[in-house]
Amino acid sequence: MRTILLQSALTLVSVLGALPSPVQAAPRTPPPLEFRWPLPARVGVTTVVVRGESQYMLHEMVSLSAGSFPSELELRREKQELWDCIREPTPTKGFFEGFSNYFDSMEKRPATIIASDGQFLRTPSIEDLIAYGEKQVQSQGRAVPKSMLTPEATIRRAQWIRGQPEIDDKSSWDSWVGNWIGLALPPGERKATRDPVTQGGAPVPSVQMFLNEGPTGPGGAFIALTYITRPVPNLNGMALAQEDTMFLRRVILEPKSMRPISAGHAWVAMSSDSSIPPRTLESHDYIFEWNPPLVESSPSDSMPKAGRHGLIP
């Protein structure tokens, strides 16, 4: 079963090849979205990750508070737990120990720095996390291949730990908030541009599209927004490969504060052969539990916990 996130993207694939036509009688444009989370903020976040044959559910508490400088905020991710391994071909002891070590290391991460206007700034250097990772490697003794114990391997691990957390933090925050700041689209309208995006270190001509799907949720108090980027076929002599990757984001948020109730992003393989259906390579879906709740009516308890807002199958 496809997620709502993917279904929304597939609805838009047919319009990705061209820019939108001029609108004769455009609806009234709403004011640009502004980041206005009440501070300090604290929210429970349930994440479902699908990667290959694996699907697992994580839960954490995310807090946002004033930073060391007036223009900065500090975002912390705490109390992380593996709630469920929904579809793992052969869950092993090592699989669960890997998560345990990951959560232990996360406790050592410094706060992510967010600008006061909601834009992602940086994840500070993580020297304690590097030291922790090396301790874990060394503690494995003979179980670790000698190639992992060389000075070169140690340097590569340190470089990865310094860079990857910031990539992951930015990717999730942009899906929750950053990607949507300043967006001002009337319900049902879309905005498309043709700009290069970097893939594999090289610029690739691409169509990038935003869509305001309109009001949703109880009383229409929330809006659903979608973002898609995909390589452009036959532009400047470039043809699509047999299979290209489309990236998409979707969020349902409260427009007055930009607090999300659900969000997600995914990488989807698109074939140049229209008879071949899209194939999800990896997806991350997020459910937010605010206190007090933004949604007063509770979904049926008979529904899977991570599926209550419709992003998870």
LINCORMO-V499533 format. One record per residue. N is the residue number from 1. PSI is psi in radians with two decimals (* if undefined). BURIAL is # if it has 24 or more other C-alpha atoms within 12 Angstrom, else .. D_FIRST is the distance of its C-alpha to the first C-alpha in Angstrom with 1 decimal. Layout:
N:PSI:BURIAL:D_FIRST / N:PSI:BURIAL:D_FIRST
This chain:
1:2.27:.:0.0 / 2:2.56:.:3.8 / 3:2.81:#:6.5 / 4:-0.62:#:9.4 / 5:-0.85:#:11.5 / 6:-0.72:#:10.0 / 7:-0.72:#:9.8 / 8:-0.71:#:13.4 / 9:-0.73:#:14.5 / 10:-0.50:#:13.5 / 11:-0.49:.:15.5 / 12:-0.17:#:18.4 / 13:-0.64:#:18.5 / 14:-0.35:.:20.9 / 15:0.08:#:23.4 / 16:-0.32:#:23.6 / 17:-0.10:#:26.4 / 18:2.70:#:29.0 / 19:2.69:.:30.4 / 20:2.56:.:30.1 / 21:2.69:.:32.9 / 22:2.46:.:35.6 / 23:2.27:.:35.0 / 24:-0.81:.:37.9 / 25:1.48:.:37.6 / 26:2.44:.:35.5 / 27:2.86:.:34.5 / 28:2.27:.:36.4 / 29:2.22:.:35.2 / 30:2.86:.:34.4 / 31:2.66:.:36.2 / 32:2.51:.:34.6 / 33:2.33:#:32.3 / 34:2.47:#:34.4 / 35:2.04:#:33.6 / 36:0.82:#:35.2 / 37:2.34:#:33.7 / 38:2.35:.:36.3 / 39:2.53:.:38.0 / 40:2.61:.:37.9 / 41:2.54:#:34.1 / 42:2.26:#:32.1 / 43:2.44:#:28.3 / 44:2.36:#:25.9 / 45:2.13:#:22.9 / 46:2.23:#:19.8 / 47:2.30:#:17.9 / 48:2.13:#:14.7 / 49:2.24:#:15.0 / 50:2.10:#:12.7 / 51:1.91:.:15.1 / 52:-2.22:.:14.9 / 53:-0.05:.:14.2 / 54:2.47:.:15.2 / 55:2.13:#:13.5 / 56:2.77:#:16.1 / 57:2.25:#:17.2 / 58:2.70:#:20.6 / 59:2.49:#:22.8 / 60:2.85:#:26.0 / 61:2.24:#:28.6 / 62:2.25:#:29.3 / 63:2.57:#:32.8 / 64:2.20:#:34.5 / 65:3.01:#:38.3 / 66:2.49:#:41.3 / 67:-2.92:.:42.1 / 68:-0.38:.:45.5 / 69:2.61:.:46.1 / 70:-0.49:.:45.8 / 71:0.08:.:43.5 / 72:2.63:.:41.0 / 73:2.73:#:38.5 / 74:2.17:#:37.3 / 75:2.18:#:33.7 / 76:2.50:#:33.3 / 77:2.05:#:30.3 / 78:2.94:#:31.4 / 79:0.88:#:30.6 / 80:2.39:#:27.5 / 81:2.59:#:25.8 / 82:1.90:#:23.1 / 83:-0.64:.:21.4 / 84:2.48:.:18.8 / 85:1.57:#:17.8 / 86:-0.77:.:14.3 / 87:1.61:.:13.8 / 88:2.11:.:17.0 / 89:-0.91:.:18.2 / 90:1.42:.:21.8 / 91:2.19:.:22.6 / 92:2.95:.:26.3 / 93:-0.69:.:29.1 / 94:-0.58:.:29.3 / 95:-0.83:.:25.6 / 96:-0.60:.:26.5 / 97:-0.60:.:29.9 / 98:-0.76:.:28.5 / 99:-0.71:#:26.7 / 100:-0.78:.:29.9 / 101:-0.66:#:32.0 / 102:-0.79:#:29.7 / 103:-0.66:#:30.0 / 104:-0.74:.:33.7 / 105:-0.58:#:34.0 / 106:-0.54:#:32.2 / 107:-0.35:.:34.9 / 108:-0.06:#:37.4 / 109:2.42:#:35.7 / 110:2.91:#:37.8 / 111:2.50:#:36.4 / 112:2.46:#:34.6 / 113:2.14:#:36.7 / 114:2.40:#:35.4 / 115:2.72:#:37.8 / 116:-0.35:#:39.0 / 117:0.08:#:37.3 / 118:-0.08:#:33.9 / 119:2.49:#:33.7 / 120:2.36:#:32.9 / 121:-1.05:#:36.2 / 122:2.80:#:36.1 / 123:2.05:#:35.4 / 124:2.91:#:39.0 / 125:2.56:.:40.2 / 126:1.03:#:38.9 / 127:-0.66:.:41.9 / 128:-0.65:.:41.5 / 129:-0.65:#:37.9 / 130:-0.81:#:39.4 / 131:-0.69:.:42.0 / 132:-0.76:#:39.6 / 133:-0.73:#:37.4 / 134:-0.65:#:40.6 / 135:-0.69:.:41.7 / 136:-0.72:.:38.5 / 137:-0.82:#:38.9 / 138:-0.52:.:42.6 / 139:-0.25:.:42.0 / 140:-0.23:.:40.0 / 141:-2.28:.:43.3 / 142:-0.24:.:43.2 / 143:-0.27:.:39.5 / 144:2.22:.:39.2 / 145:2.54:.:40.1 / 146:-0.50:.:43.3 / 147:-0.39:.:41.7 / 148:-0.15:.:39.9 / 149:0.05:.:43.3 / 150:2.74:.:45.1 / 151:-0.64:.:46.1 / 152:-0.73:.:44.0 / 153:-0.66:.:40.8 / 154:-0.73:.:41.8 / 155:-0.75:.:42.2 / 156:-0.71:.:38.8 / 157:-0.72:#:37.1 / 158:-0.72:#:39.0 / 159:-0.71:.:38.1 / 160:-0.78:.:34.3 / 161:-0.59:#:34.7 / 162:-0.55:#:36.6 / 163:-0.70:.:34.1 / 164:-0.74:.:30.6 / 165:-0.68:#:30.6 / 166:-0.67:#:31.6 / 167:-0.80:.:28.8 / 168:-0.77:.:26.2 / 169:-0.76:#:27.9 / 170:-0.70:#:28.2 / 171:-0.79:#:24.6 / 172:-0.77:#:23.4 / 173:-0.68:#:26.3 / 174:-0.63:#:25.8 / 175:-0.62:#:22.2 / 176:-0.80:#:23.6 / 177:-0.99:#:26.9 / 178:-0.65:#:28.7 / 179:-0.35:#:26.7 / 180:-0.13:#:27.4 / 181:2.30:#:31.1 / 182:-0.07:.:33.3 / 183:2.31:#:30.7 / 184:1.42:#:32.2 / 185:2.34:#:30.2 / 186:2.69:#:30.5 / 187:2.33:#:27.4 / 188:-0.10:.:25.6 / 189:2.75:#:27.6 / 190:2.74:#:26.6 / 191:2.21:#:28.8 / 192:2.50:#:28.6 / 193:2.77:#:30.9 / 194:1.77:#:31.5 / 195:2.60:.:32.4 / 196:2.52:.:32.2 / 197:2.68:.:29.9 / 198:2.16:.:30.8 / 199:2.13:.:28.8 / 200:0.49:.:30.5 / 201:0.03:.:33.6 / 202:2.53:.:34.1 / 203:2.34:.:33.6 / 204:2.17:#:31.1 / 205:2.27:#:31.4 / 206:2.69:#:28.2 / 207:2.29:#:27.0 / 208:2.28:#:26.1 / 209:2.39:#:24.8 / 210:2.50:#:24.7 / 211:2.27:#:23.3 / 212:1.85:#:24.2 / 213:-0.21:#:21.6 / 214:-3.13:#:24.1 / 215:2.61:.:24.7 / 216:3.00:.:22.1 / 217:3.10:#:22.3 / 218:2.15:.:25.3 / 219:0.23:.:28.1 / 220:0.53:.:26.5 / 221:-0.12:.:27.8 / 222:2.87:#:25.1 / 223:2.61:#:23.9 / 224:2.22:#:20.7 / 225:2.51:#:21.5 / 226:2.48:#:19.7 / 227:2.36:#:21.3 / 228:2.44:#:20.6 / 229:2.40:#:22.9 / 230:2.48:#:22.9 / 231:2.54:#:25.8 / 232:2.22:#:27.9 / 233:2.53:#:28.6 / 234:0.68:.:32.2 / 235:2.15:.:33.7 / 236:0.71:.:37.2 / 237:-0.01:.:36.8 / 238:2.27:.:33.6 / 239:2.65:.:30.9 / 240:2.48:#:27.3 / 241:3.00:.:26.7 / 242:-0.53:.:24.5 / 243:2.19:.:21.7 / 244:2.86:#:21.9 / 245:2.22:#:20.0 / 246:2.36:#:18.9 / 247:2.40:#:19.1 / 248:2.67:#:17.8 / 249:2.64:#:18.4 / 250:2.49:#:17.6 / 251:2.60:#:19.6 / 252:2.05:#:20.5 / 253:2.88:#:24.1 / 254:1.98:#:27.4 / 255:-0.51:#:29.5 / 256:-0.40:.:32.8 / 257:-0.28:#:32.2 / 258:0.42:#:29.0 / 259:2.16:#:27.7 / 260:2.66:#:23.9 / 261:-0.36:#:21.7 / 262:2.64:#:18.5 / 263:2.99:#:18.0 / 264:2.86:#:16.2 / 265:2.72:#:16.6 / 266:2.69:#:15.0 / 267:2.20:#:16.3 / 268:2.24:#:14.6 / 269:2.17:#:16.4 / 270:2.19:#:17.5 / 271:2.57:.:19.4 / 272:-0.26:.:22.6 / 273:1.91:.:21.7 / 274:-0.28:.:19.8 / 275:-0.20:.:18.5 / 276:2.11:.:16.5 / 277:2.69:.:13.0 / 278:2.67:#:12.7 / 279:2.12:#:11.8 / 280:2.18:#:11.3 / 281:-0.74:#:14.4 / 282:2.48:#:14.5 / 283:2.60:#:13.4 / 284:2.06:#:15.4 / 285:2.43:#:14.5 / 286:2.37:#:17.5 / 287:2.30:#:18.5 / 288:2.33:#:22.2 / 289:1.65:#:24.5 / 290:2.65:#:27.8 / 291:1.95:.:30.9 / 292:2.71:.:31.9 / 293:2.54:.:28.4 / 294:-0.47:#:27.7 / 295:2.01:#:25.6 / 296:-0.75:.:27.9 / 297:2.26:.:25.7 / 298:2.35:.:23.6 / 299:2.89:.:20.1 / 300:2.36:.:19.9 / 301:-0.21:.:20.5 / 302:-0.23:.:18.2 / 303:2.59:.:15.2 / 304:2.43:.:14.2 / 305:-0.80:#:16.7 / 306:-0.08:#:14.7 / 307:0.11:#:12.2 / 308:-0.47:#:15.1 / 309:0.15:#:15.2 / 310:0.06:#:11.7 / 311:-0.37:#:11.0 / 312:2.36:#:9.2 / 313:*:#:5.9
